[in-house]
Amino acid sequence: MNLADIKHLLSSGEIAANKINPLIDSLAIQDLDKLSGSEKEVFREVINKILLLAQDPGSGAYIDNPEKAESLLSALD
């Protein structure tokens, strides 16, 4: 997934569950500066939600790379 795809996805208003792991895997910390304020906020919300859901074994949510998700979230704060 390239940066243009990521920006489009974040600004679309809906992110399908099957797009969350590719989104996390594709985005580098240095790319965060290229996101608008609203795109960063959406990304922050997505990461927060998926991290919470992944802790609930009944949710079915799974993060391929939780360490990267945490580091991206930390870089957003």
SULBELHU-V401467 format. One record per pair of residues at least 12 apart in sequence whose C-alpha atoms are under 6 Angstrom apart, sorted by the first residue. I is the first residue (numbers start at 1). J is the second residue. Records with the same first field share a line. If there is no record, write none. Layout:
BEGIN
I: J / J
END
This chain:
BEGIN
1: 26
10: 39
29: 72
END
